[in-house]
Amino acid sequence: MGATGSAGHFRGNFHKKFLRSGFDSRHPEKIGVDRWEVGVGFQSQHSDLMGLSFQRKKENFNCDKCGFFVEGNGYTNHCPKCLWSKHIDVNPGDRGEICQSLMEPIGCILKAGKQVIIHRCVGCGIKRRVKAGTADNSAVLIGLPGKTS
């Protein structure tokens, strides 16, 4: 296609945005992929973020720590009785974690006025944060180290 066709229009817009990105032909290594505003350059840089999207799974489970039956609502990731969790997700809801160990509630903090439980995996040591639920055992929650009120 010529410069007047759609391919020419695409090249022209891309070129303008590319130049506005601060590209210096003398130092091509300094261009950041995050500056690309069209096409595959932008998608490939952010494709790893697309995997981070939440996958809601409504699943019931028995707590591996205390045996309590938990009726899931699609956001439930820990036992409301003992607050223990299980390391089953790489990204929320994907069930892709190979560790599968229990996660101990080790603390509680306030974030934007909401209680957030901090879990540490007893298998691999990773720490994760999760919002406390309305059904969570307040006595156990208050007993966690950190700022809970």
C-alpha positions in Angstrom: 0.0 0.0 0.0 1.1 3.5 -0.6 1.5 6.3 1.8 -2.1 7.3 1.4 -3.5 3.8 2.2 -4.2 2.5 5.7 -0.7 1.0 6.1 0.9 4.4 5.4 -1.4 6.0 8.0 -0.4 3.3 10.5 3.3 3.8 9.8 2.9 7.6 10.1 1.2 7.5 13.4 3.6 4.9 14.8 6.6 7.0 13.6 5.2 10.1 15.4 4.6 8.3 18.6 8.0 6.6 18.4 9.7 9.9 18.0 7.7 11.4 20.8 8.9 8.5 23.0 12.3 10.1 23.1 14.1 7.6 20.9 17.6 8.6 20.1 19.1 6.7 17.1 22.6 7.2 18.6 21.5 5.2 21.7 18.9 2.7 20.7 19.4 0.7 23.8 17.9 3.5 25.9 14.4 3.1 24.5 12.0 1.4 26.9 9.4 -1.0 25.6 6.9 0.7 27.9 7.1 3.7 25.6 5.7 1.8 22.6 2.1 2.8 22.2 0.8 0.6 19.5 0.8 -3.0 18.3 2.8 -5.9 19.5 5.4 -3.8 21.4 2.9 -2.7 24.0 1.1 -6.0 24.3 4.2 -8.1 24.6 5.5 -5.9 27.4 2.3 -6.1 29.3 1.3 -9.7 28.4 2.8 -10.9 31.7 0.4 -8.5 33.5 -2.6 -10.0 31.7 -1.9 -13.2 33.6 -2.3 -11.4 36.9 -6.0 -10.8 36.3 -8.2 -12.3 39.0 -9.9 -15.6 38.2 -13.0 -16.0 40.4 -13.5 -19.6 41.4 -16.4 -20.4 43.7 -15.1 -23.5 45.6 -16.0 -25.0 48.9 -13.2 -26.7 50.9 -12.2 -28.2 54.2 -9.5 -26.3 56.1 -6.3 -28.4 56.1 -5.3 -26.9 59.4 -8.5 -27.2 61.6 -10.9 -29.2 59.4 -13.6 -26.5 59.3 -15.9 -26.7 56.3 -15.6 -23.4 54.4 -18.3 -22.5 51.9 -16.5 -20.4 49.2 -18.0 -17.3 47.6 -15.4 -16.9 44.8 -13.2 -14.7 46.9 -12.5 -17.0 49.9 -8.9 -18.0 50.2 -8.5 -18.8 53.8 -10.4 -20.4 56.7 -12.6 -17.9 58.6 -12.2 -20.0 61.8 -8.4 -20.3 62.1 -7.4 -17.9 59.3 -4.9 -20.3 57.8 -4.7 -20.5 54.0 -3.2 -22.8 51.4 -0.5 -21.8 48.9 -2.4 -22.9 45.7 -2.4 -19.8 43.4 0.4 -18.2 41.5 -2.0 -15.4 40.6 -5.4 -15.1 42.4 -7.7 -17.9 41.3 -5.4 -19.7 38.9 -4.7 -22.7 41.1 -1.3 -22.9 39.4 1.0 -23.1 42.4 3.0 -26.3 42.8 4.0 -25.6 46.5 0.5 -26.5 47.9 1.7 -25.9 51.5 -0.2 -24.3 54.3 0.1 -20.6 54.8 0.2 -19.4 58.4 -1.4 -16.1 59.4 1.5 -14.1 60.8 0.2 -10.6 61.1 -2.6 -8.2 60.4 -2.3 -4.6 59.3 -4.7 -1.8 58.4 -4.7 -0.6 54.8 -7.2 2.1 53.7 -9.2 1.4 56.8 -9.5 -2.4 56.1 -7.9 -5.2 57.9 -5.4 -7.2 55.8 -4.1 -10.6 56.9 -0.4 -11.4 56.2 0.2 -15.1 55.5 3.6 -16.8 55.2 3.9 -20.2 53.4 5.3 -22.8 55.7 6.7 -24.6 52.7 8.5 -22.0 50.6 8.3 -18.9 52.9 6.5 -16.6 50.4 4.4 -13.9 52.1 1.0 -12.8 50.8 -1.6 -10.3 51.9 -5.4 -10.8 51.8 -8.3 -8.7 53.0 -9.9 -10.0 56.1 -13.5 -11.2 55.5 -16.6 -10.3 57.6 -16.9 -13.9 58.7 -13.3 -14.1 59.9 -12.8 -15.0 63.6 -12.3 -11.7 65.3 -10.6 -13.2 68.3 -7.9 -14.9 66.1 -7.6 -11.7 64.0 -7.1 -9.5 67.1 -4.5 -12.0 68.4 -2.3 -11.6 65.3 0.7 -9.3 65.6 0.4 -5.9 64.0 -2.0 -3.0 64.0 -5.5 -4.5 63.9 -7.7 -1.6 65.1 
